Amino acid sequence: MQNKYLIIPVSLVVAVLMWAAGGPTTPAVVASVDLEKVYSSLDQQKASNGKVVVLRGELKKRITKLEDEVRAMKDDLESFQTGSTAHNEALKKVILRASDLTALHKFTQVKVESEQANTVREAYMAIRASCAKIATEQKVDFVFIDDTVPTINPTNLEGTVQQITGRRMLYANPALDITDLLIERMNSDFRAANPSTGSPQTLTPALPGKS
């Protein structure tokens, strides 16, 4: 008895089904980006980090001034007799001023962390926008973050497993990397939009998940 069934390659079947469904009929073009290198090389991020440094310095000056005030008020307490009305009033003022100092410390921490988060978020949105422009120009369909670049840091079993399972790429062809192109484009656009900024000094970038 003759075999009435025709064996058709799976790839051909998939291609026919995709064609029938109106899906893409050409291979996707992909590229990769070293996100950590992009963050550390962006003039935008360096300028933003510089503003955070200035903010932290200004708040530190306020803290130092308030610390000096509290210290002086504590020294003045010695000029009053313990338990006297004047001593009690001065002590209340010291306590209130010390509370202001504690509140300023907390505000400084929250404010600086908030500004750092904003700089990272704004840079990320700018990176996405620039990637979209480059991808459109270069006819690229997908741009992936190349997470094969960072090394696996020595740690315990749980930490090692977390680092490995948190990655999505096992290999990226260097020929498909557009990191330098992205950095050059973004820095050029930033300098054009901020001619008075110049080339910011290198500062330690704040990255998501980095301390």
C-alpha positions as CSV (number, residue, x, y, z in Angstrom):
1,M,0.0,0.0,0.0
2,Q,1.4,3.3,-1.0
3,N,2.0,6.1,1.6
4,K,-0.6,8.7,0.9
5,Y,0.9,11.3,3.3
6,L,3.3,14.0,2.2
7,I,6.0,15.0,4.7
8,I,6.4,18.8,4.7
9,P,9.2,20.5,6.6
10,V,8.0,22.3,9.7
11,S,9.7,25.5,8.7
12,L,7.7,25.6,5.5
13,V,4.5,25.0,7.4
14,V,5.2,27.8,9.7
15,A,6.1,30.1,6.8
16,V,2.9,29.3,5.0
17,L,0.8,29.8,8.2
18,M,2.4,33.2,8.9
19,W,1.9,34.2,5.3
20,A,-1.7,33.2,5.4
21,A,-2.2,35.1,8.7
22,G,-0.6,38.2,7.3
23,G,2.4,38.0,9.6
24,P,6.0,39.0,8.8
25,T,7.6,37.1,6.0
26,T,11.2,38.4,6.5
27,P,13.6,37.7,9.4
28,A,13.7,40.3,12.2
29,V,16.7,42.7,12.4
30,V,18.0,43.0,15.9
31,A,20.7,45.0,17.7
32,S,22.0,45.2,21.2
33,V,23.1,47.9,23.7
34,D,25.3,47.9,26.7
35,L,23.0,49.9,29.0
36,E,25.6,50.3,31.8
37,K,28.1,51.8,29.3
38,V,25.4,54.1,27.9
39,Y,24.5,55.5,31.4
40,S,28.2,56.0,32.3
41,S,28.9,57.8,29.0
42,L,25.9,60.2,28.7
43,D,26.5,63.9,29.1
44,Q,22.9,64.2,30.2
45,Q,23.4,61.8,33.0
46,K,26.7,63.4,34.1
47,A,25.1,66.8,34.1
48,S,22.1,65.6,36.1
49,N,24.4,63.9,38.6
50,G,26.3,67.1,39.0
51,K,23.1,68.9,40.0
52,V,22.5,66.2,42.6
53,V,26.0,66.8,44.0
54,V,25.3,70.5,44.3
55,L,22.0,69.8,46.0
56,R,23.6,67.5,48.4
57,G,26.2,70.1,49.2
58,E,23.7,72.8,49.8
59,L,21.6,70.6,52.1
60,K,24.8,69.6,54.0
61,K,25.6,73.2,54.6
62,R,22.1,73.7,56.1
63,I,22.7,70.6,58.3
64,T,26.1,71.9,59.5
65,K,24.6,75.3,60.3
66,L,21.8,73.8,62.3
67,E,24.2,71.4,64.1
68,D,26.2,74.4,65.2
69,E,23.1,76.2,66.5
70,V,22.1,73.1,68.5
71,R,25.6,72.8,69.9
72,A,25.6,76.5,70.9
73,M,22.2,76.2,72.5
74,K,23.4,73.2,74.6
75,D,26.4,75.2,75.7
76,D,24.1,78.0,76.8
77,L,22.2,75.6,79.0
78,E,25.2,75.6,81.4
79,S,24.6,79.3,82.2
80,F,21.2,78.5,83.7
81,Q,20.5,76.8,87.0
82,T,19.2,73.3,86.5
83,G,15.5,73.2,87.2
84,S,15.0,76.9,86.9
85,T,12.3,78.4,84.7
86,A,15.0,79.9,82.4
87,H,16.7,76.5,82.2
88,N,13.5,74.7,81.3
89,E,12.6,77.2,78.6
90,A,16.1,77.0,77.1
91,L,15.9,73.2,77.2
92,K,12.6,73.2,75.3
93,K,14.2,75.3,72.6
94,V,17.1,72.9,72.4
95,I,14.7,69.9,72.0
96,L,12.7,71.7,69.3
97,R,15.8,72.7,67.4
98,A,17.2,69.2,67.7
99,S,14.0,67.9,66.2
100,D,14.4,70.3,63.3
101,L,17.9,68.8,62.8
102,T,16.6,65.3,62.7
103,A,13.8,66.3,60.3
104,L,16.4,68.0,58.0
105,H,18.6,64.9,58.0
106,K,15.6,62.8,56.9
107,F,14.5,65.3,54.3
108,T,18.0,65.4,52.8
109,Q,18.1,61.7,52.4
110,V,14.7,61.5,50.8
111,K,15.3,64.6,48.6
112,V,18.7,63.3,47.3
113,E,17.4,59.8,46.6
114,S,14.3,61.3,44.8
115,E,16.5,63.5,42.6
116,Q,18.8,60.5,41.8
117,A,15.8,58.4,40.8
118,N,14.5,61.2,38.6
119,T,17.8,61.5,36.8
120,V,17.9,57.8,36.1
121,R,14.3,57.7,34.9
122,E,14.8,60.7,32.6
123,A,17.9,59.2,31.1
124,Y,16.2,55.9,30.5
125,M,13.3,57.6,28.7
126,A,15.8,59.6,26.6
127,I,17.7,56.3,25.8
128,R,14.5,54.7,24.7
129,A,13.5,57.6,22.5
130,S,17.0,57.8,20.8
131,C,17.0,54.0,20.3
132,A,13.7,54.3,18.5
133,K,15.1,56.9,16.2
134,I,18.2,54.9,15.4
135,A,16.3,51.7,15.0
136,T,13.9,53.4,12.5
137,E,16.9,54.8,10.5
138,Q,18.8,51.6,10.5
139,K,15.7,49.4,9.8
140,V,16.2,47.6,13.1
141,D,13.1,45.7,14.6
142,F,14.3,45.0,18.1
143,V,17.0,46.6,20.4
144,F,17.9,44.3,23.3
145,I,19.9,45.2,26.4
146,D,23.0,43.1,26.3
147,D,23.1,41.7,29.8
148,T,26.0,39.3,28.9
149,V,28.5,42.2,29.6
150,P,28.4,42.4,33.4
151,T,30.4,39.7,35.2
152,I,28.9,37.3,37.7
153,N,30.1,38.6,41.1
154,P,31.4,36.1,43.6
155,T,28.8,35.4,46.2
156,N,26.9,32.6,47.9
157,L,24.8,30.0,46.0
158,E,21.6,32.0,46.2
159,G,23.2,35.2,45.0
160,T,24.9,33.5,42.2
161,V,21.7,31.8,41.0
162,Q,19.9,35.2,41.2
163,Q,22.5,36.8,39.0
164,I,22.3,34.1,36.4
165,T,18.5,33.7,36.3
166,G,18.1,37.4,36.1
167,R,19.8,37.5,32.7
168,R,18.0,36.9,29.4
169,M,20.8,36.8,26.9
170,L,23.6,34.1,26.6
171,Y,25.4,35.6,23.6
172,A,25.3,38.8,21.6
173,N,27.1,39.3,18.3
174,P,29.4,42.4,18.8
175,A,28.7,43.3,15.1
176,L,25.1,44.0,16.1
177,D,26.0,46.3,19.0
178,I,24.9,50.0,18.6
179,T,26.1,51.2,22.0
180,D,28.7,53.7,20.7
181,L,26.3,54.9,18.0
182,L,23.6,55.5,20.6
183,I,26.1,57.3,23.0
184,E,27.4,59.6,20.2
185,R,23.9,60.4,19.0
186,M,22.6,61.2,22.5
187,N,25.6,63.3,23.5
188,S,25.5,65.2,20.2
189,D,21.8,66.0,20.7
190,F,22.3,67.0,24.4
191,R,25.1,69.4,23.6
192,A,23.1,70.9,20.8
193,A,20.2,71.5,23.1
194,N,22.5,72.7,26.0
195,P,25.4,74.7,24.4
196,S,26.3,76.3,27.7
197,T,26.8,73.0,29.4
198,G,29.9,71.9,27.6
199,S,31.3,68.5,28.3
200,P,30.3,67.6,31.9
201,Q,33.0,66.1,34.2
202,T,32.8,62.4,34.7
203,L,30.7,61.5,37.7
204,T,29.6,58.2,39.1
205,P,26.3,57.4,37.5
206,A,23.3,56.0,39.4
207,L,22.0,52.9,37.8
208,P,18.8,51.0,38.5
209,G,19.7,48.3,41.0
210,K,23.1,49.8,41.7
211,S,24.2,51.4,45.0
